[in-house]
Amino acid sequence: MDEVIQVGSTAPPQIGSAVPTMSNAPVSAFTTKATVTPDPPETEIPTDPLRTYPSQPIGKILVNNHTYDILELIFSSQGLVGRGTVCYLARRDNEEYIIKDHWVLGDKNVALNEVTMLQAMQGVRGVPQLFEHWLVEIGPQEVDETMSYRGKIWQSIKGTSRTHVHLVLKPRARPLHTFRTKVELISVIQDIVRIQQIAVEERGILHRDCSLNNSMIEDDSNGSHGTLIDWEFAVRILQGQKYAIGGTGTAPFMSHSLLFQLSEAVGGRAMSQNSWKHASHSHIQAPPLIKHGCQDDLESVFYVFVWICIGYRGPLGVKRVLGPWKQSEGDWLLHLWSTNSFKENGNEKTSFFFHPHADKLSQQFHPYFHDLLPLALDWYELIRGKGPLHAPTFKEVIDLLTKHLDMLPKDEPSPELLFARKVIDALPSGLPGGKRKVASKAADRNVDLPVMERDMILGGRVLWTMEAIPQPKRMRTT
């Protein structure tokens, strides 16, 4: 089983891609590129997300009568069909905000569902604060809608329209996969479960789209904690717990029960991430209803956890591009959970839980996450042991996370120290002038070192090595 790594991206692993690409994310000031021969793939050490740099405006954006300076493009969705979501870091009156610019399926009443849900969740730690919103206008009292453009050229074949919306939010958060230690990772996952619990038990709201991209980490004066974003598809909990098919979740993180219901509703057609997810507002025909409960959102958190432990190689978003798996042992779980049909995806997840497949977790977790295997196996058995008619409760999952969190060592080295130690291990033993000793002392002081990372394949095994980047000689001035 060969692996290639990819570093620095903020998106989940691109399933099915076996070729690594270099990230366009900025790297820290001390990192430089170097040519290595022979030519194993090179990857730069990821930038620490906690390190901030002064930002200059790169544009402006209007929300109601307020003009915000755009400091950074944080996220941009891909594809020709969908919400076209773009998230900016913006500033107004020396205050920083997140602006979510997107096109919501439906008229202006439907478009404000996320506003309604965020207002209902106001005051809950880990839920974004809404400061203002705007149905974008292209003229006095004229809301920006796709139907205004389509009607002038041709009728939409789906009979739907999207409304242009700007949301101004706080705080800025970082993606879950940029965690710094395993303790932080599990603590944040526990926080996200608690947010779901408060939403359901105290506010009567079901989020319905817990995924890797919607699970975040917020840093404040008290450390870090979990944040659950994107409440666009959240709903008020109904007695029968049945809702329109749209907004059911993100396929790789959906529960096996939801996938089965969706496969029955849409038949054997392939999934379309942009058509089925928003089908609840189609004007062509009434969408089918499916049962969606808090147990489905809880199961999604398990998939988020497993995705990180298999799809990443350590802290700060060090990504793993998964190569071919052993033919006799099936495929990577992340590949199996990302198939192109609800039926296949659901069958794989159902088989995973109701046949003994715990060994796949042990085989596929990256070595960095082996400390978390006991948690993964206990969580797996908790879901599996409930059977098809029952599901774990919030309390059971929170207690399980607390138990394993207490067992994790609290003195895990920082990512910088981990990288520095790998540099030292890779240094030749006979360095002149005591350079190895100097590097060792730097690592003990948690001092940053200029490093690069590469994979070396020896005898079919992949070794993750760190090497010091040769530094240019400096001319003495005295």
C-alpha positions in Angstrom: 0.0 0.0 0.0 1.7 3.1 -1.2 0.9 6.6 0.1 1.6 10.1 -1.1 1.0 13.0 1.1 -0.4 16.4 0.4 -0.2 19.3 2.8 -1.8 22.6 3.5 -5.2 22.4 1.8 -8.3 23.3 3.8 -10.6 20.9 2.0 -11.2 17.3 2.6 -9.1 14.7 0.7 -10.0 14.4 -2.9 -11.2 10.8 -3.1 -10.1 8.9 -6.1 -7.0 11.1 -6.8 -3.7 9.4 -6.6 -1.6 12.3 -7.7 -0.5 14.9 -5.1 -0.8 18.6 -5.8 1.0 21.4 -4.1 -1.1 23.7 -2.0 -1.5 27.3 -2.9 -1.8 28.2 0.8 0.9 30.6 2.1 3.8 29.0 3.9 5.5 30.4 6.9 8.3 32.8 6.4 11.1 30.5 7.4 10.2 27.8 4.8 11.9 27.6 1.4 11.8 25.1 -1.4 14.7 22.9 -2.3 15.5 20.5 -5.1 16.1 16.9 -3.9 17.7 14.1 -6.0 16.7 11.5 -6.5 13.2 12.8 -7.0 10.7 11.7 -4.4 7.7 14.1 -4.1 8.4 17.2 -2.0 5.9 18.8 0.3 6.2 22.0 2.3 5.4 22.0 6.0 1.9 23.5 6.5 1.5 27.0 7.9 0.4 27.1 11.5 -3.2 28.4 11.4 -2.7 30.2 14.7 0.0 32.5 13.2 -1.6 35.6 11.8 -0.1 38.2 9.5 -1.2 41.8 8.9 -3.9 41.8 6.2 -4.4 44.6 3.6 -7.8 45.0 1.8 -8.0 43.1 -1.5 -11.5 44.4 -2.3 -14.8 45.6 -0.9 -18.3 44.1 -0.4 -21.6 45.7 0.4 -24.1 44.4 3.0 -27.2 46.7 3.4 -25.7 50.2 3.6 -22.4 49.0 5.1 -19.2 48.6 3.1 -16.7 46.0 4.3 -13.0 45.7 3.3 -12.2 42.2 2.1 -9.0 41.0 3.7 -8.9 37.4 2.6 -10.8 34.7 0.6 -11.4 31.9 3.1 -13.5 29.5 1.1 -14.9 29.2 -2.4 -17.2 26.3 -3.5 -16.4 24.5 -6.7 -18.6 23.4 -9.6 -21.0 24.9 -12.1 -24.2 24.1 -10.2 -24.9 24.9 -6.6 -25.0 27.7 -4.0 -21.8 29.3 -5.3 -20.7 29.9 -1.7 -17.8 32.3 -1.1 -16.6 33.2 2.4 -14.5 36.3 3.1 -12.6 37.6 6.0 -13.7 41.2 6.1 -13.2 44.3 8.2 -15.3 47.3 9.1 -14.5 49.9 11.8 -11.5 47.9 12.8 -13.6 44.9 13.6 -13.1 41.6 11.7 -16.1 39.5 10.4 -16.8 36.6 8.2 -19.1 37.3 5.3 -20.9 34.4 3.6 -21.9 35.3 0.1 -24.1 32.6 -1.4 -27.2 31.8 -3.5 -29.9 30.0 -1.6 -32.5 27.8 -3.4 -35.9 29.3 -3.1 -37.6 32.7 -2.7 -36.7 35.3 -0.2 -38.8 33.6 2.6 -36.9 30.3 2.2 -33.6 32.1 1.7 -33.7 33.4 5.3 -34.0 30.0 7.0 -30.3 30.2 8.1 -31.0 33.6 9.6 -34.0 32.2 11.5 -32.0 29.2 12.8 -29.0 31.3 13.9 -31.3 33.7 15.8 -32.9 30.7 17.5 -29.5 29.4 18.5 -28.3 32.7 19.7 -26.2 32.5 22.9 -25.1 28.9 22.4 -21.3 28.6 22.6 -19.9 27.2 19.3 -22.7 28.6 17.1 -21.7 31.6 14.9 -23.1 35.0 15.8 -25.1 36.7 13.2 -24.5 40.5 13.0 -26.5 41.4 9.9 -27.9 39.9 6.7 -29.0 41.2 3.4 -31.0 39.9 0.5 -28.8 41.4 -2.2 -30.5 44.1 -4.2 -29.7 45.0 -7.8 -32.1 47.9 -7.8 -34.5 49.6 -5.3 -36.5 46.9 -3.7 -35.3 44.4 -6.4 -33.8 41.3 -4.9 -31.1 39.5 -6.9 -32.5 36.2 -8.0 -31.4 33.8 -10.7 -34.9 33.7 -12.1 -34.5 37.3 -13.1 -31.7 36.3 -15.5 -33.1 32.9 -16.6 -36.4 34.3 -17.5 -34.8 36.7 -20.0 -33.0 33.9 -21.8 -34.7 30.6 -21.2 -36.8 28.9 -18.6 -35.0 26.9 -15.9 -35.4 23.3 -16.7 -35.9 22.6 -12.9 -38.3 25.4 -12.4 -36.3 26.7 -9.5 -34.7 30.0 -8.5 -32.0 31.0 -6.2 -31.8 34.2 -4.0 -28.5 36.0 -3.5 -27.8 36.4 0.3 -25.0 38.0 2.3 -24.5 37.0 6.0 -22.2 38.8 8.4 -20.9 36.5 11.1 -18.4 36.1 13.9 -16.0 34.6 14.9 -13.4 33.4 12.5 -12.7 29.8 13.0 -10.2 27.2 11.5 -11.1 23.8 10.0 -11.3 20.8 12.3 -8.5 19.1 10.5 -6.0 21.9 11.4 -6.1 20.7 15.1 -2.8 21.1 16.9 -2.9 18.1 19.3 -5.0 14.9 19.7 -6.4 16.3 22.9 -7.6 19.4 21.0 -9.2 17.2 18.3 -11.2 15.1 20.7 -12.2 18.0 22.8 -13.5 19.9 19.8 -15.5 16.8 18.6 -17.0 16.6 22.1 -18.0 20.2 21.9 -19.7 19.7 18.5 -21.7 16.8 20.0 -22.7 19.1 22.9 -23.8 21.8 20.4 -26.0 19.2 18.7 -27.5 18.2 22.1 -28.3 21.7 23.1 -29.9 22.4 19.7 -32.1 19.3 20.0 -33.0 19.3 23.7 -33.1 23.0 24.5 -33.9 24.7 21.2 -35.8 22.0 19.3 -33.6 22.4 16.3 -31.9 19.7 14.2 -28.7 20.8 12.2 -28.9 18.0 9.5 -25.5 18.6 7.9 -22.7 17.8 10.3 -19.7 17.2 8.0 -15.9 17.8 7.9 -16.3 21.2 6.3 -18.9 22.3 8.9 -16.9 21.3 11.9 -14.5 24.1 13.0 -12.2 25.2 15.8 -12.5 28.6 17.4 -9.6 30.1 19.3 -10.2 32.6 22.1 -8.6 33.8 25.3 -9.6 30.5 27.1 -8.0 28.2 24.5 -10.0 26.5 21.8 -13.4 24.9 21.4 -15.6 23.4 18.8 -17.9 25.3 16.4 -20.6 24.0 14.2 -21.3 26.2 11.2 -23.7 26.2 8.2 -27.2 26.1 9.7 -28.9 26.7 6.3 -30.6 23.3 6.3 -31.5 23.2 10.0 -35.1 22.6 10.8 -37.5 22.8 13.7 -38.0 19.3 15.0 -41.4 17.9 14.1 -43.2 15.2 16.0 -42.9 12.7 13.2 -39.3 13.7 12.4 -40.0 13.6 8.7 -38.7 16.3 6.4 -38.3 17.1 2.7 -35.4 15.4 1.0 -33.4 18.6 0.5 -30.7 19.5 2.9 -30.3 15.9 4.3 -26.5 16.2 4.6 -23.2 15.6 2.9 -23.1 12.1 1.5 -19.8 10.8 2.9 -20.9 11.8 6.4 -24.6 10.7 6.2 -25.9 7.9 8.4 -26.6 4.5 6.8 -30.3 5.0 7.6 -30.6 8.3 5.7 -28.7 6.8 2.7 -31.1 3.8 2.6 -34.1 6.2 2.6 -32.6 8.4 -0.1 -31.8 5.4 -2.3 -35.4 4.3 -2.0 -36.6 7.8 -2.8 -34.4 8.5 -5.9 -34.0 4.9 -7.1 -30.7 3.9 -8.8 -29.8 7.3 -10.1 -26.4 8.6 -9.3 -26.1 11.2 -6.6 -25.9 14.8 -7.6 -24.4 16.9 -4.7 -26.2 20.0 -6.1 -29.6 18.7 -7.1 -30.7 16.3 -4.4 -29.4 18.4 -1.6 -31.7 21.3 -2.5 -34.7 19.4 -3.9 -36.9 20.5 -1.0 -37.7 23.7 -2.8 -38.4 22.4 -6.3 -41.5 23.8 -7.9 -41.9 20.8 -10.2 -43.3 18.3 -7.8 -43.5 17.8 -4.0 -40.3 16.2 -2.8 -40.5 12.9 -0.8 -40.2 12.9 3.0 -37.5 11.0 4.9 -37.1 10.5 8.6 -34.1 12.3 10.0 -33.4 12.3 13.8 -30.6 13.4 16.1 -29.2 9.9 16.0 -28.4 10.5 12.3 -26.4 13.7 13.1 -24.6 11.8 15.9 -23.5 9.1 13.5 -22.2 11.9 11.2 -19.8 13.0 13.9 -18.3 9.4 14.0 -17.6 9.6 10.3 -16.0 13.0 10.6 -13.7 11.6 13.3 -12.8 8.5 11.3 -12.3 10.6 8.1 -9.6 12.7 9.9 -7.8 9.7 11.4 -7.6 8.0 8.0 -7.4 10.9 5.6 -4.8 12.9 7.4 -1.3 12.3 8.7 -1.1 14.5 11.7 -1.9 18.0 13.0 -2.2 21.2 11.0 -4.0 19.5 8.1 -1.2 17.3 6.9 -3.2 15.4 4.3 -2.9 11.9 3.1 -3.7 11.0 -0.6 -4.8 7.4 -0.4 -3.3 5.1 -2.9 -4.5 1.6 -4.0 -5.5 -0.6 -1.0 -4.7 -4.3 -0.8 -6.9 -6.0 -3.3 -7.7 -8.9 -0.9 -8.9 -6.5 1.8 -11.2 -4.2 -0.1 -10.8 -0.5 -0.5 -10.2 2.4 1.8 -13.2 3.3 4.0 -13.2 6.8 2.7 -13.4 5.6 -0.9 -16.3 3.3 0.0 -18.1 6.1 1.8 -17.8 8.4 -1.2 -19.3 6.3 -4.0 -21.5 7.9 -6.6 -24.9 6.5 -5.5 -26.9 6.5 -2.3 -27.5 2.8 -2.6 -23.8 1.8 -2.8 -22.8 4.3 -0.1 -25.6 3.0 2.2 -24.8 -0.6 1.6 -21.1 0.0 2.5 -22.0 1.7 5.7 -24.6 -0.8 6.7 -22.2 -3.7 6.1 -19.5 -1.8 8.0 -21.6 -1.7 11.2 -23.6 -4.9 11.0 -20.6 -7.2 10.1 -17.4 -7.2 12.1 -15.2 -4.7 10.4 -13.4 -3.1 13.3 -10.1 -4.4 11.8 -10.4 -1.9 9.0 -10.1 0.9 11.5 -6.9 -0.6 12.9 -5.5 -1.2 9.5 -6.3 2.2 7.9 -5.7 4.7 10.8 -2.5 6.6 10.2 0.1 5.8 12.8 -0.1 9.3 14.3 -3.7 8.5 15.4 -3.0 5.1 16.9 -3.6 6.6 20.3 -7.2 7.2 19.2 -7.8 3.7 18.1 -9.4 2.6 21.4 -11.8 5.4 21.2 -12.7 4.6 17.5 -13.2 0.9 18.4 -15.4 1.7 21.4 -17.4 4.2 19.4 -17.8 1.7 16.6 -19.0 -1.0 19.0 -21.4 1.5 20.7 -23.1 2.1 17.4 -23.0 -1.5 16.2 -24.2 -2.9 19.5 -27.4 -0.8 19.4 -28.6 -2.7 16.3 -30.7 -1.3 13.5 -33.6 -0.2 15.7 -31.7 1.8 18.3 -28.9 4.4 18.4 -26.5 5.9 20.9 -27.7 8.9 22.9 -25.9 12.2 23.3 -24.9 11.3 26.9 -23.4 7.9 25.8 -21.3 9.6 23.2 -20.2 12.5 25.4 -19.3 10.1 28.2 -17.3 7.9 25.8 -15.4 10.9 24.6 -14.8 12.1 28.1 -13.4 8.7 29.2 -10.9 8.6 26.3 -10.0 12.2 26.6 -9.0 11.7 30.2 -6.7 8.9 29.1 -4.8 10.9 26.5 -1.5 12.4 27.5 -1.8 16.1 28.0 1.9 16.8 27.2 1.8 16.0 23.5 4.5 18.0 21.7 3.5 21.0 19.6 3.5 20.4 15.8 6.6 22.6 15.5 8.5 20.4 18.0 7.3 17.2 16.3 8.7 18.5 13.0 11.9 19.7 14.6 12.5 16.3 16.1 12.0 14.6 12.8 14.6 17.0 11.3 17.1 15.9 13.9 16.4 12.2 13.3 17.1 12.8 9.6 20.4 14.6 10.1 23.6 12.7 9.5 25.3 11.6 12.7 28.6 13.2 11.6 27.6 16.8 11.0 30.6 19.1 11.4 30.9 21.8 14.0 28.3 20.3 16.4 25.4 21.3 14.2 23.4 18.2 15.3 23.8 19.3 18.9 22.6 22.8 18.0 19.6 21.4 16.3 18.8 19.1 19.3 18.9 22.1 21.6 16.6 24.1 19.3 14.1 21.3 19.3 14.2 21.1 23.1 13.4 24.9 23.2 10.6 24.4 20.7 12.4 26.6 18.2 11.2 26.7 14.6 13.6 25.2 12.0 13.5 25.5 8.3 12.5 22.1 7.1 11.1 20.2 4.2 9.3 16.8 4.1 9.5 14.0 1.6 8.4 10.4 1.2 11.0 7.7 0.6 9.8 4.3 -0.6 12.1 1.5 0.4 11.1 -2.1 -0.1 7.5 -1.2 -0.6 7.3 0.7 2.7 6.8 4.5 2.8 9.0 6.3 5.2 8.0 9.9 6.2 11.3 11.8 6.5 12.1 15.4 7.4 15.3 17.1 6.2 16.9 20.4 6.9 16.7 22.8 4.0 20.2 24.0 3.0 20.4 27.7 3.9 22.3 30.3 1.9 25.6 31.5 3.4 25.5 35.0 4.8 28.2 37.5 4.1 29.8 39.0 7.2 29.7 42.8 7.5 32.3 43.1 10.2 
